[in-house]
């Protein structure tokens, strides 16, 4: 055990959580764009004030900016491709674990998070819940997750990991009271202030939503002094804590009295994952070494792509194109609203005496209307006026942006299920879909490697 005080552990956890502030900020922005809140970026006005782009656009033009959300459709397309490609035995977990956790649905929702933030995190534990006793798998939001800075795409260089829990007072007492009335009373006193807080202020690292309790789960990789023991009488090898040396000596003395070979021991050092559950004020309310057969922490973690410890998600790549489309469409809408629409320039000298200006306006707007006028040309014939309301420029611009979106995201029309033409054969269409899938193959394979890591934790728990 480390000699760090309990208050120091909460500082370590807070430092790790604070280090992920930029990742959480980028995730929130990508989430806003994915679900249609695409004018929420902050901009600085000429007077120095900071407002959202929506407020800026309203101030400049007096009109609400338009949103043409293409990101959401592409995200749904990738998730649909993942669902359709899942074989019946897509996981190595037992059927009861898969059905208890609704694993397919859980993984699809996690893939959606993976596309938005580039983060896939699940917590794999064995415990009793209302749904049964056994292995439980939960998606962990990056908003509540923290980890030390790491750069290994396999997450093997993680040395500190944890998450923020938001639980009720009842669950707190059941999970951490261990049936001890004195311990439950201590917990109730420790968390009573946060549980009684019904303010509507936003929650953070140490503050849970109104009426709930904040508990911080912290796992650290720590060194341990141990004794490597060998019992030649029973051909057994085992490990003991370094503090067990005196008890082992007493055991060996009894062995010698019984005429048996004593157990040999050699001091050594090993690594252990240790868990601490912390109150927001820093007190350790529970702690233990990893109880799992795999000896690891319970989190399966995959950040994509992991380049020099940086994460750049799938949605990040297409935000700029989405912004460009929104701005152009809003600009076109403003231009069209400010332009003339069907205004008729009618020469005063051509106005028939028997017609009023209202009569002319009515006749002009009527599909079979006739407006008599005196032509200056000799022998002129009746002429029909037909105008086109087609906005060809807007149509071509939309097609161009659709093509750019497909090229940047890698999700082509074939992958989205769009018809490629009446002359396209089934074999050609299948080939186009397969070729289109190559663009997202790396992303989906990385997610599947995460699922295999998750399955390993669940099978060795």
C-alpha positions in Angstrom: 0.0 0.0 0.0 1.2 3.5 -0.8 1.7 6.0 2.1 -0.2 8.7 0.2 -3.0 10.3 2.2 -6.6 9.8 1.1 -6.9 13.5 0.1 -3.9 13.0 -2.3 -5.8 10.2 -4.1 -8.7 12.5 -4.9 -6.1 15.1 -6.2 -4.6 12.4 -8.5 -8.0 11.4 -9.8 -9.0 15.1 -10.4 -5.7 15.8 -12.3 -6.4 12.9 -14.6 -10.0 14.0 -15.2 -8.9 17.6 -15.8 -6.3 16.4 -18.3 -9.2 15.1 -20.5 -10.9 18.5 -20.6 -10.0 19.1 -24.3 -11.2 15.7 -25.3 -14.5 16.2 -23.6 -14.8 19.7 -25.2 -14.2 18.2 -28.7 -16.6 15.4 -28.0 -19.3 17.8 -27.0 -18.8 19.8 -30.2 -18.9 16.7 -32.3 -22.1 15.5 -30.5 -23.7 18.9 -31.1 -23.0 18.6 -34.9 -24.2 15.0 -35.0 -27.6 15.8 -33.4 -28.3 19.0 -35.2 -27.1 21.7 -32.9 -24.7 23.0 -35.5 -24.6 26.8 -34.8 -23.5 26.6 -31.2 -19.8 27.4 -31.7 -18.6 30.6 -30.0 -17.6 33.6 -32.0 -16.3 37.0 -31.0 -18.3 40.0 -32.2 -16.7 43.3 -33.2 -17.6 44.9 -29.9 -15.7 42.1 -28.1 -18.7 40.1 -26.8 -18.7 36.3 -27.3 -21.9 34.8 -28.7 -22.9 31.6 -30.5 -22.8 31.5 -34.3 -26.6 31.3 -34.2 -26.9 34.6 -32.3 -24.3 36.1 -34.6 -26.2 35.1 -37.7 -29.5 36.5 -36.3 -27.8 39.8 -35.4 -26.2 40.1 -38.9 -29.2 39.1 -41.0 -32.2 39.1 -38.7 -33.0 35.5 -39.9 -32.6 32.1 -38.3 -29.7 30.2 -39.8 -30.5 26.9 -41.5 -29.2 23.5 -40.8 -28.9 20.6 -43.3 -27.7 17.7 -41.0 -25.8 15.3 -43.2 -23.5 14.0 -40.4 -26.4 12.2 -38.6 -27.3 10.2 -41.7 -23.7 9.1 -42.3 -23.3 8.0 -38.7 -26.5 5.9 -39.0 -25.2 4.4 -42.2 -22.0 3.2 -40.6 -23.9 1.8 -37.7 -26.3 0.0 -40.1 -23.3 -1.4 -42.0 -21.9 -2.7 -38.7 -25.2 -4.3 -37.7 -25.7 -6.0 -41.1 -22.2 -7.4 -41.0 -22.5 -9.0 -37.6 -22.5 -12.8 -37.8 -24.7 -14.8 -35.5 -21.7 -15.7 -33.3 -20.2 -12.2 -33.3 -19.0 -12.6 -29.7 -17.2 -15.3 -27.8 -19.2 -14.7 -24.7 -21.8 -17.2 -23.3 -25.3 -16.7 -24.5 -26.6 -15.8 -21.0 -24.0 -12.9 -20.7 -24.9 -11.7 -24.2 -28.7 -11.8 -23.6 -28.5 -10.3 -20.0 -26.6 -7.3 -21.3 -28.4 -6.9 -24.7 -24.9 -6.9 -26.1 -25.7 -6.1 -29.8 -27.7 -3.0 -28.8 -25.1 -2.0 -26.3 -22.3 -2.3 -28.9 -24.2 -0.3 -31.5 -24.7 2.5 -29.1 -21.1 2.4 -28.2 -20.1 2.5 -31.9 -22.2 5.7 -32.2 -20.1 7.1 -29.4 -17.0 5.8 -31.1 -17.8 7.6 -34.3 -18.6 10.9 -32.4 -15.8 11.0 -29.9 -13.3 8.4 -31.0 -13.6 6.7 -27.6 -15.0 3.3 -26.7 -15.1 2.5 -23.0 -17.0 -0.3 -21.3 -16.9 -1.5 -17.6 -17.0 -5.3 -17.1 -17.8 -6.5 -13.6 -19.3 -9.5 -11.9 -22.1 -8.5 -9.4 -25.7 -8.9 -8.4 -28.3 -6.6 -9.9 -32.1 -6.7 -10.4 -31.5 -8.4 -13.7 -29.5 -11.3 -12.2 -26.1 -12.3 -10.9 -23.1 -12.6 -13.1 -21.1 -10.6 -15.6 -22.5 -7.1 -16.3 -21.1 -4.9 -19.1 -21.9 -1.1 -19.1 -21.1 1.6 -21.6 -19.1 4.4 -20.0 -19.5 8.0 -21.2 -16.2 9.8 -21.9 -17.8 12.6 -19.9 -17.4 10.5 -16.7 -14.2 8.7 -17.6 -10.6 9.6 -16.9 -7.3 7.9 -17.6 -3.6 8.8 -17.6 -2.2 10.0 -20.9 -1.2 7.0 -23.0 -0.1 6.3 -26.5 -0.3 2.6 -27.0 -3.3 1.8 -29.4 -3.7 -1.5 -27.4 -4.0 0.6 -24.1 -1.3 -1.4 -22.5 0.5 1.6 -21.1 -2.4 2.7 -18.9 -1.4 3.0 -15.2 -4.3 5.0 -13.9 -8.0 4.7 -14.9 -11.3 5.4 -13.3 -14.8 6.9 -13.7 -17.4 9.1 -11.9 -20.4 7.3 -10.5 -23.8 9.0 -9.9 -25.8 6.9 -7.5 -28.6 7.3 -5.0 -28.1 7.3 -1.3 -29.9 3.9 -1.0 -27.5 2.3 -3.5 -24.5 3.9 -1.8 -25.4 2.3 1.5 -26.0 -1.1 0.0 -22.8 -1.2 -2.1 -20.4 0.3 0.4 -22.0 -0.3 3.8 -21.4 -4.0 3.6 -24.2 -4.6 6.0 -22.4 -2.7 8.8 -24.8 -0.2 10.5 -21.8 1.8 11.8 -20.3 2.1 8.3 -23.7 3.0 6.8 -24.1 5.8 9.4 -20.7 7.1 8.5 -21.6 7.1 4.8 -24.9 8.7 5.4 -23.2 11.5 7.3 -20.4 11.9 4.7 -22.8 12.1 1.7 -25.8 13.8 3.3 -24.9 17.3 2.1 -24.6 16.2 -1.6 -27.7 14.0 -1.5 -29.8 16.8 0.0 -28.6 19.4 -2.6 -31.5 20.0 -5.0 -29.9 22.9 -6.9 -30.1 22.9 -10.7 -26.5 23.8 -11.2 -24.6 21.6 -13.6 -22.7 18.6 -12.2 -18.9 18.2 -12.4 -16.1 16.1 -11.0 -17.1 16.4 -7.4 -20.8 17.4 -7.8 -23.5 15.0 -8.8 -26.9 16.0 -10.3 -29.5 17.2 -7.8 -30.4 14.7 -5.1 -27.7 12.1 -6.1 -24.3 11.1 -4.7 -20.9 11.4 -6.4 -18.5 8.5 -6.0 -15.1 8.4 -7.7 -13.8 5.0 -8.8 -10.0 5.0 -9.1 -7.8 2.2 -10.3 -4.0 2.5 -10.0 -1.2 0.1 -11.0 1.0 -0.2 -7.9 4.1 -2.2 -6.9 3.9 -4.8 -4.1 6.7 -6.5 -2.1 5.8 -10.2 -2.0 7.3 -13.5 -1.1 7.6 -16.1 -3.8 7.1 -19.4 -1.9 7.8 -23.0 -2.9 6.4 -26.0 -1.0 8.4 -29.0 -2.2 6.2 -31.4 -0.1 3.2 -30.6 -2.2 4.9 -29.4 -5.3 3.1 -26.1 -4.9 4.1 -22.5 -5.8 2.3 -19.5 -4.3 2.7 -15.8 -3.4 2.4 -14.2 0.0 2.5 -10.5 1.0 5.8 -9.4 2.4 4.3 -8.9 5.8 3.6 -12.6 6.1 7.3 -13.5 6.7 6.8 -14.0 10.5 3.8 -16.2 10.0 5.7 -18.2 7.4 8.6 -18.7 9.9 6.2 -20.0 12.5 4.7 -22.4 9.9 8.2 -23.7 8.9 9.1 -24.3 12.6 6.1 -26.5 12.9 7.0 -28.2 9.6 10.5 -29.1 11.0 9.0 -30.5 14.2 6.8 -32.7 12.0 9.8 -33.8 10.0 8.7 -32.1 6.9 10.6 -29.9 4.5 10.0 -26.2 5.2 8.6 -23.8 2.6 11.3 -21.8 0.9 10.6 -18.1 0.3 12.4 -15.4 -1.7 11.5 -11.7 -1.6 10.4 -10.1 -4.8 8.4 -7.2 -6.3 5.3 -7.5 -8.5 2.6 -5.2 -9.9 -1.0 -5.1 -8.8 -4.1 -3.1 -9.9 -5.6 -1.6 -6.8 -9.1 0.0 -6.6 -10.2 2.8 -4.4 -13.7 4.3 -4.2 -13.5 7.9 -3.1 -15.9 10.4 -1.7 -15.8 13.9 -3.3 -14.1 15.1 -0.1 -11.3 12.6 -0.5 -12.1 9.9 2.0 -11.6 6.3 0.8 -14.9 4.5 1.4 -13.7 1.1 0.0 -10.5 -0.3 -1.5 -9.2 -3.7 -2.6 -6.7 -5.3 -5.1 -8.1 -6.5 -8.4 -10.3 -9.5 -7.5 -10.6 -10.7 -11.1 -8.8 -13.7 -12.6 -7.3 -11.5 -15.3 -5.7 -9.3 -12.6 -6.6 -6.1 -14.5 -8.9 -3.2 -13.9 -12.5 -3.7 -15.2 -12.3 -1.2 -18.1 -12.0 -2.1 -21.8 -10.6 1.0 -23.5 -10.1 1.9 -27.1 -9.3 5.4 -28.4 -9.2 5.8 -32.2 -7.0 6.8 -33.9 -4.3 6.8 -31.2 -1.5 8.9 -32.7 0.9 10.4 -30.2 -1.8 10.2 -27.6 -4.2 12.2 -29.7 -7.8 11.3 -30.7 -9.4 12.6 -33.9 -12.9 11.1 -34.3 -14.7 10.2 -37.5 -17.2 13.1 -37.1 -14.3 15.5 -36.6 -13.2 15.0 -40.2 -16.5 16.2 -41.6 -17.5 19.0 -39.3 -15.9 21.7 -41.5 -17.8 20.4 -44.6 -21.0 20.5 -42.6 -20.3 24.1 -41.5 -19.6 25.1 -45.1 -22.9 23.6 -46.3 -24.9 25.3 -43.5 -23.3 28.7 -44.3 -23.9 28.5 -48.0 -27.5 27.3 -47.7 -28.2 30.1 -45.2 -26.6 32.6 -47.5 -28.7 31.4 -50.5 -31.8 31.6 -48.4 -31.0 35.2 -47.4 -30.2 36.1 -51.0 -33.4 34.5 -52.3 -35.4 36.2 -49.5 -33.9 39.6 -50.5 -34.3 39.1 -54.3 -37.2 40.0 -56.5 -39.8 37.3 -56.9 -42.2 37.6 -59.9 -42.1 41.4 -59.9 -43.6 42.7 -63.2 -42.2 45.8 -64.9 -45.2 47.1 -67.0 -44.7 50.2 -69.2 -47.2 52.8 -68.3 -47.9 53.7 -71.9 -48.9 50.1 -72.6 -51.6 50.0 -69.8 -55.1 49.5 -71.4 -57.6 52.1 -70.3 -60.2 49.6 -69.4 -57.8 47.8 -66.9 -56.7 48.9 -63.5 -53.3 48.0 -62.1 -55.1 45.4 -59.8 -56.7 43.8 -62.8 -53.3 43.5 -64.5 -51.7 42.0 -61.4 -54.6 39.5 -61.2 -54.4 38.5 -64.9 -50.7 38.2 -64.8 -50.8 35.7 -61.9 -53.6 33.7 -63.5 -52.5 30.6 -65.6 -55.0 31.4 -68.4 -55.1 35.2 -68.0 -55.0 37.6 -71.0 -53.7 41.2 -70.8 -54.6 43.2 -74.0 -52.1 45.9 -74.9 -51.3 48.0 -77.9 -48.1 46.8 -79.7 -45.9 49.3 -81.4 -44.8 46.7 -83.9 -46.9 46.1 -87.1 -48.4 42.7 -87.6 -47.3 41.4 -84.2 -48.9 38.1 -83.0 -50.1 37.0 -79.6 -47.3 35.9 -77.4 -47.3 33.6 -74.4 -44.9 34.3 -71.5 -43.4 31.3 -69.6 -40.8 31.7 -66.8 -38.8 29.0 -65.0 -38.7 28.9 -61.2 -35.8 26.4 -61.1 -32.9 27.4 -59.0 -30.2 25.5 -60.9 -27.3 27.1 -59.0 -28.6 25.9 -55.6 -29.2 22.4 -57.0 -25.7 22.0 -58.4 -24.1 23.4 -55.2 -26.0 20.8 -53.1 -24.8 18.0 -55.4 -21.2 19.3 -55.2 -21.4 19.3 -51.4 -22.9 15.8 -51.3 -20.0 14.6 -53.3 -17.4 16.3 -51.1 -19.1 14.8 -48.0 -18.9 11.3 -49.5 -15.2 11.7 -50.5 -14.2 13.0 -47.1 -16.2 10.6 -44.9 -15.6 7.6 -47.1 -19.4 6.7 -47.0 -20.4 6.6 -50.6 -23.9 6.4 -52.2 -23.5 2.7 -52.7 -22.8 2.2 -49.0 -25.9 4.3 -48.2 -28.0 2.1 -50.4 -28.7 4.7 -53.1 -29.6 3.4 -56.5 -26.7 3.7 -58.9 -28.7 3.7 -62.1 -31.1 1.4 -63.9 -28.3 -0.1 -66.0 -26.2 -1.2 -63.0 -26.1 -5.0 -62.6 -26.5 -6.7 -59.2 -22.9 -7.9 -59.4 -21.6 -4.4 -60.1 -23.6 -2.9 -57.3 -22.3 -5.5 -54.8 -18.8 -4.7 -56.0 -19.4 -1.0 -55.4 -20.6 -1.7 -51.9 -17.6 -3.8 -51.1 -15.2 -1.2 -52.4 -17.0 1.5 -50.5 -16.7 -0.5 -47.3 -12.9 -0.4 -47.5 -12.9 3.3 -46.5 -14.4 2.5 -43.1 -12.8 -1.0 -42.7 -10.0 0.3 -40.4 -12.5 2.0 -38.1 -14.8 -1.0 -37.8 -11.9 -3.4 -37.4 -10.5 -1.2 -34.6 -13.9 -1.3 -32.9 -14.1 -5.1 -33.3 -10.6 -5.4 -31.7 -12.0 -3.5 -28.8 -14.9 -5.9 -28.5 -12.5 -8.8 -28.4 -10.6 -7.2 -25.6 -13.9 -6.7 -23.8 -14.8 -10.3 -24.3 -11.4 -11.4 -22.8 -12.2 -9.4 -19.6 -15.6 -10.9 -19.4 -14.4 -14.5 -19.9 -11.7 -14.2 -17.3 -13.5 -12.4 -14.6 
